[in-house]
C-alpha cells in the first residue's frame, strides 16, 4: 500500500513544482513588461522636464526674440501690398482636364518666377496686370456623393462581365483629382480686378485646342443622330398606334353575328398597346437624357461659377508676418541654443573619457 502511495506523492509534488515555476515565469514576464512601459513613460517625463528646464534657463532670450519678431512682423504687414483671392468652378468635357491642369501649372510657374512679360503674352493681358498675379492653382472639387455618382456612370458604361470585376472601394481608393467632375481655379493677386480678366483667356486656351474641337463636333453629330433615330422611332410607334386604332374601329363597326366573346384576342390587343406606351415612355426618357447631355457638352469647358468682379482680400493671423516672423526667430534661436547645449554635453563626455 505504501509503495503505491509514494510514487503518487512524488508525481503530485513534481506537478506543483512545474505549475509554480510556470506562474513565476508568467509573473516575471508581466513585471518586466510593466517595468518596460514604466521606463518609457519615465523617459518621456524626463525629456519634458529637461526641455522645460532648458526653456527656463533661456526664457529671457525667447521673450526678446518673440517681441522683436512681432514688431518686425507688424512693420512688414503694414508695408506689404494686400493680396486678393478669386475662385472659378469649371466642368471640363472630352478629357480636357489634363490640358487644363497643364495650362494652370504653366501660368503658375510664370507667376512664381515673376516673368510678367511671358505671363502677359500667354494670357493676353497687360504686363502691369500680369505682375499683380502671384499664384494660379487648380484643385478638384468632389465629395463622396459625387464620387459614387461617377462610379455609377463608369459601371454603366461597362459590359456585364467587366462590372462583376469592378469593386467600388478600390475605385474610390484609386480616385484622383482628374476623375472629379468639377474643378476650382484659384487666383491670388495684388490687384483685386485682375482675376476676372483671366477667365476668358483660360477658357479660350482649352476651347481652341484642335483635338477637343474635333471631339466636341463628333459628340454633337452623335447626339443629333441619336435624337433623329429616337424621333423616327416615335413617329413609327405613333403610326402603329393609329393603325391599331383604325383596325379596332373597323372591327367595332362590324355587325354582331351571334354571341362571340374572345377575351384572349382583347387581352393581346391591350398588351400590345401597353407595350407601345412603355416604349414611348422609354424613348422620351432617352430624349431627356440626350438633351441634358447636349446641354452639358455644349462647351469644351463649362463655367459653373465665374470669377467675381472683385477678389476677396486674404486675411488670417497664420498668413501674416506678425505670426510667421516670431515663429521663425524662435525656431532659429531654439536651434542655436540646442546646438550650444549639445556642444557643451559632448565636451563634458570627452572630458570624462579622458579621466
C-alpha positions as CSV (number, residue, x, y, z in Angstrom):
1,X,0.0,0.0,0.0
2,X,2.8,2.4,0.9
3,X,4.7,1.5,-2.2
4,X,1.9,2.8,-4.4
5,X,1.3,6.0,-2.4
6,X,4.9,7.2,-2.5
7,X,5.2,7.5,-6.4
8,X,1.8,9.3,-6.5
9,X,3.0,11.8,-3.9
10,X,6.2,12.4,-5.9
11,X,4.2,12.9,-9.1
12,X,1.9,15.5,-7.4
13,X,4.9,17.3,-6.0
14,X,6.5,17.5,-9.4
15,X,3.3,18.9,-10.9
16,X,3.1,21.5,-8.2
17,X,6.7,22.5,-8.8
18,X,6.1,22.8,-12.6
19,X,3.0,24.9,-12.0
20,X,4.8,27.1,-9.5
21,X,7.6,27.7,-12.0
22,X,5.1,28.4,-14.7
23,X,3.3,31.0,-12.6
24,X,6.6,32.5,-11.6
25,X,7.7,32.9,-15.2
26,X,4.4,34.5,-16.1
27,X,4.7,36.9,-13.2
28,X,8.2,37.8,-14.1
29,X,7.1,38.4,-17.7
30,X,4.3,40.8,-16.7
31,X,6.7,42.5,-14.3
32,X,9.3,43.1,-17.0
33,X,6.6,44.3,-19.4
34,X,5.1,46.8,-16.9
35,X,8.6,47.9,-16.0
36,X,9.4,48.5,-19.7
37,X,6.2,50.6,-20.1
38,X,7.1,52.5,-16.9
39,X,10.6,53.2,-18.2
40,X,9.2,54.6,-21.4
41,X,6.9,57.0,-19.5
42,X,9.8,57.9,-17.2
43,X,11.9,58.6,-20.2
44,X,9.2,60.8,-21.8
45,X,8.7,62.6,-18.5
46,X,12.5,63.2,-18.1
47,X,12.6,64.6,-21.7
48,X,9.7,67.0,-20.9
49,X,11.3,68.2,-17.7
50,X,14.7,68.7,-19.4
51,X,13.0,70.7,-22.1
52,X,11.2,72.9,-19.6
53,X,14.4,73.4,-17.6
54,X,16.1,74.4,-20.9
55,X,13.3,76.9,-21.6
56,X,13.5,78.2,-18.1
57,X,17.3,78.9,-18.4
58,X,16.8,80.9,-21.6
59,X,13.3,82.3,-21.1
60,X,14.6,85.9,-21.4
61,X,16.2,85.2,-24.7
62,X,13.0,83.6,-26.1
63,X,10.9,86.6,-24.9
64,X,13.2,89.1,-26.5
65,X,13.2,87.1,-29.8
66,X,9.4,86.9,-29.7
67,X,8.9,90.6,-29.1
68,X,11.4,91.5,-31.9
69,X,9.6,89.1,-34.2
70,X,6.2,90.6,-33.5
71,X,7.5,94.2,-34.0
72,X,9.2,93.3,-37.3
73,X,6.1,91.3,-38.4
74,X,3.8,94.2,-37.7
75,X,6.0,96.6,-39.7
76,X,6.2,94.2,-42.6
77,X,2.4,93.7,-42.6
78,X,1.8,97.4,-42.7
79,X,4.1,97.8,-45.7
80,X,3.2,94.8,-47.7
81,X,0.6,95.0,-50.5
82,X,-2.7,93.3,-49.8
83,X,-3.5,90.0,-51.6
84,X,-6.8,89.1,-53.1
85,X,-8.1,85.6,-53.9
86,X,-10.7,84.8,-56.6
87,X,-12.1,81.3,-57.5
88,X,-13.8,79.9,-60.5
89,X,-15.5,76.5,-60.8
90,X,-15.4,74.7,-64.1
91,X,-16.5,71.4,-65.6
92,X,-14.1,70.1,-68.3
93,X,-15.5,67.9,-71.1
94,X,-13.9,65.5,-73.6
95,X,-11.0,64.6,-71.2
96,X,-9.7,68.2,-71.3
97,X,-8.9,68.2,-67.6
98,X,-5.3,67.2,-68.1
99,X,-4.8,70.1,-70.5
100,X,-6.4,72.4,-68.1
101,X,-4.1,71.5,-65.3
102,X,-1.1,71.7,-67.6
103,X,-2.0,75.2,-68.6
104,X,-2.7,76.3,-65.0
105,X,0.7,74.9,-63.9
106,X,2.4,76.8,-66.7
107,X,0.8,80.1,-65.7
108,X,1.7,79.5,-62.1
109,X,5.3,78.8,-62.9
110,X,5.5,82.1,-64.8
111,X,3.8,83.9,-61.9
112,X,6.2,82.5,-59.3
113,X,9.2,83.3,-61.5
114,X,7.8,86.8,-61.8
115,X,8.1,86.7,-65.6
116,X,5.4,89.2,-66.2
117,X,6.1,89.6,-69.9
118,X,5.7,85.9,-70.7
119,X,2.6,85.6,-68.4
120,X,1.0,88.7,-70.1
121,X,1.7,87.2,-73.5
122,X,0.3,83.8,-72.5
123,X,-2.9,85.2,-71.0
124,X,-3.3,88.2,-73.4
125,X,-3.3,90.9,-70.6
126,X,-1.2,93.9,-69.9
127,X,2.2,93.5,-68.3
128,X,1.3,95.5,-65.2
129,X,-1.7,93.3,-64.8
130,X,0.3,90.1,-65.1
131,X,2.8,91.4,-62.5
132,X,-0.1,91.6,-60.0
133,X,-0.7,87.8,-60.4
134,X,1.2,85.9,-57.7
135,X,-0.3,82.4,-57.8
136,X,-2.7,80.4,-60.0
137,X,-3.7,76.9,-58.9
138,X,-6.3,74.3,-59.7
139,X,-7.8,71.6,-57.5
140,X,-10.6,69.1,-57.8
141,X,-13.9,69.6,-56.2
142,X,-15.7,66.4,-55.2
143,X,-17.5,64.8,-52.2
144,X,-18.4,61.2,-51.5
145,X,-21.8,61.6,-53.3
146,X,-20.2,62.8,-56.5
147,X,-17.6,60.0,-56.3
148,X,-20.4,57.4,-56.0
149,X,-22.3,59.0,-59.0
150,X,-19.1,58.9,-61.1
151,X,-18.6,55.3,-60.1
152,X,-22.2,54.5,-61.2
153,X,-21.7,56.2,-64.6
154,X,-18.4,54.3,-65.0
155,X,-20.0,51.0,-64.3
156,X,-23.0,51.6,-66.6
157,X,-20.5,52.1,-69.5
158,X,-19.1,48.6,-69.0
159,X,-20.3,45.2,-70.1
160,X,-21.8,42.7,-67.6
161,X,-18.7,40.6,-67.3
162,X,-16.5,43.6,-66.5
163,X,-18.9,45.0,-64.0
164,X,-18.5,42.0,-61.8
165,X,-14.7,42.5,-61.6
166,X,-15.1,46.2,-60.5
167,X,-15.0,46.9,-56.8
168,X,-16.3,50.3,-55.6
169,X,-13.9,50.6,-52.7
170,X,-10.9,50.0,-54.9
171,X,-12.3,52.6,-57.4
172,X,-12.7,55.2,-54.6
173,X,-9.2,54.4,-53.3
174,X,-7.7,55.0,-56.8
175,X,-9.8,58.1,-57.4
176,X,-7.6,61.1,-58.3
177,X,-8.2,64.7,-59.0
178,X,-8.5,64.2,-62.8
179,X,-11.5,61.9,-62.2
180,X,-13.6,64.6,-60.5
181,X,-16.4,66.3,-62.4
182,X,-15.8,69.9,-61.0
183,X,-12.5,71.7,-60.6
184,X,-11.8,75.0,-58.9
185,X,-9.3,77.5,-60.3
186,X,-7.8,79.8,-57.7
187,X,-6.0,83.1,-58.4
188,X,-4.0,85.1,-55.8
189,X,-3.1,88.6,-56.9
190,X,-2.3,92.1,-55.5
191,X,-4.9,93.5,-57.9
192,X,-8.5,92.7,-56.9
193,X,-9.8,93.1,-60.5
194,X,-7.2,91.1,-62.5
195,X,-8.7,87.6,-61.9
196,X,-11.9,88.5,-63.9
197,X,-9.6,89.3,-66.9
198,X,-8.0,85.9,-66.7
199,X,-11.3,84.0,-67.2
200,X,-11.7,84.2,-70.9
201,X,-8.0,83.5,-71.7
202,X,-8.1,80.4,-69.5
203,X,-11.2,79.1,-71.2
204,X,-10.0,80.0,-74.7
205,X,-6.7,78.2,-74.2
206,X,-8.7,75.0,-73.8
207,X,-11.5,75.7,-76.3
208,X,-9.2,76.5,-79.2
209,X,-7.4,73.1,-78.9
210,X,-8.0,71.2,-82.3
211,X,-8.3,67.8,-80.6
212,X,-11.1,68.9,-78.2
213,X,-12.9,70.8,-81.0
214,X,-12.9,67.6,-83.0
215,X,-14.2,65.7,-80.0
216,X,-17.0,68.3,-79.5
217,X,-18.0,68.2,-83.1
218,X,-18.2,64.4,-83.1
219,X,-20.2,64.4,-79.9
220,X,-22.7,66.9,-81.4
221,X,-23.1,64.8,-84.5
222,X,-23.7,61.7,-82.4
223,X,-26.2,63.4,-80.3
224,X,-28.1,64.7,-83.3
225,X,-28.1,61.2,-84.8
226,X,-29.4,59.7,-81.7
227,X,-32.2,62.3,-81.5
228,X,-33.1,61.7,-85.1
229,X,-33.3,57.9,-84.5
230,X,-35.4,58.3,-81.4
231,X,-37.8,60.8,-83.1
232,X,-38.1,58.4,-86.0
233,X,-39.0,55.6,-83.6
234,X,-41.6,57.8,-82.0
235,X,-43.1,58.6,-85.4
236,X,-43.2,54.8,-86.3
237,X,-44.9,54.0,-83.0
238,X,-47.4,56.8,-83.5
239,X,-48.2,55.4,-86.9
240,X,-48.6,51.9,-85.5
241,X,-50.9,53.2,-82.8
242,X,-53.1,54.9,-85.4
243,X,-53.1,51.6,-87.4
244,X,-54.3,49.7,-84.3
245,X,-56.9,52.4,-83.7
246,X,-58.3,52.1,-87.2
247,X,-58.4,48.3,-87.1
248,X,-60.2,48.4,-83.8
249,X,-62.7,50.9,-85.2
250,X,-63.4,48.7,-88.2
251,X,-63.9,45.7,-86.1
252,X,-66.2,47.6,-83.8
253,X,-68.3,48.7,-86.8
254,X,-68.9,45.2,-88.0
255,X,-72.4,43.8,-87.2
256,X,-72.5,41.3,-84.4
257,X,-73.2,37.8,-85.6
258,X,-74.3,35.9,-82.6
259,X,-72.6,36.0,-79.3
260,X,-68.8,35.9,-79.8
261,X,-66.6,36.8,-76.8
262,X,-62.8,36.5,-77.3
263,X,-61.0,37.5,-74.2
264,X,-57.7,36.3,-75.4
265,X,-57.8,38.5,-78.5
266,X,-58.8,41.6,-76.5
267,X,-56.0,40.9,-73.9
268,X,-53.5,40.5,-76.7
269,X,-54.5,43.9,-78.1
270,X,-54.3,45.6,-74.7
271,X,-50.8,44.1,-74.1
272,X,-49.6,45.4,-77.5
273,X,-51.0,48.9,-76.7
274,X,-49.3,48.8,-73.2
275,X,-46.1,47.7,-74.8
276,X,-46.2,50.6,-77.2
277,X,-46.9,53.1,-74.3
278,X,-44.0,51.8,-72.4
279,X,-41.8,52.0,-75.4
280,X,-42.9,55.7,-75.9
281,X,-42.1,56.5,-72.3
282,X,-38.6,54.9,-72.6
283,X,-37.9,56.8,-75.8
284,X,-39.0,60.1,-74.2
285,X,-36.7,59.4,-71.2
286,X,-33.8,58.7,-73.6
287,X,-34.6,62.0,-75.3
288,X,-34.5,63.9,-72.0
289,X,-31.1,62.3,-71.1
290,X,-29.8,63.2,-74.6
291,X,-31.0,66.8,-74.2
292,X,-29.2,67.0,-70.8
293,X,-26.0,65.6,-72.3
294,X,-26.3,68.1,-75.2
295,X,-26.6,70.9,-72.7
296,X,-23.7,69.7,-70.6
297,X,-21.4,69.2,-73.6
298,X,-22.3,72.3,-75.4
299,X,-18.8,73.7,-74.4
300,X,-15.4,72.1,-74.0
301,X,-15.1,73.8,-70.7
302,X,-18.3,74.6,-68.8
303,X,-18.1,77.5,-66.4
304,X,-20.2,76.6,-63.3
305,X,-19.2,79.7,-61.3
306,X,-17.4,82.8,-62.8
307,X,-14.6,84.7,-61.2
308,X,-16.1,87.5,-59.2
309,X,-15.7,91.1,-60.4
310,X,-13.5,91.8,-57.3
311,X,-11.4,89.4,-55.4
312,X,-11.7,88.9,-51.6
313,X,-8.8,90.2,-49.5
314,X,-6.7,87.4,-48.0
315,X,-6.7,87.7,-44.2
316,X,-5.8,85.5,-41.3
317,X,-3.2,85.5,-38.5
318,X,-1.5,82.4,-39.7
319,X,-0.6,84.1,-43.0
320,X,0.6,87.4,-41.5
321,X,4.2,88.3,-40.9
322,X,3.4,89.1,-37.2
323,X,2.8,85.4,-36.8
324,X,5.4,84.0,-39.2
325,X,8.4,86.2,-38.3
326,X,8.2,85.4,-34.5
327,X,7.9,81.7,-35.2
328,X,10.9,81.8,-37.5
329,X,13.0,83.8,-35.0
330,X,12.0,81.5,-32.1
331,X,12.8,78.4,-34.2
332,X,16.3,79.8,-35.2
333,X,17.0,80.7,-31.5
334,X,15.9,77.2,-30.3
335,X,18.1,75.5,-32.9
336,X,21.1,77.7,-32.0
337,X,20.8,77.2,-28.2
338,X,20.2,73.4,-28.7
339,X,23.5,73.2,-30.7
340,X,25.3,75.0,-28.0
341,X,23.9,72.7,-25.3
342,X,24.9,69.7,-27.4
343,X,28.4,71.0,-27.9
344,X,28.7,71.5,-24.1
345,X,27.4,68.0,-23.5
346,X,29.9,66.4,-25.9
347,X,32.8,68.3,-24.4
348,X,31.7,67.1,-20.9
349,X,31.6,63.5,-22.2
350,X,35.0,63.8,-23.8
351,X,36.5,65.2,-20.6
352,X,35.1,62.3,-18.5
353,X,36.5,59.8,-21.0
354,X,40.0,61.4,-20.8
355,X,39.9,60.9,-17.0
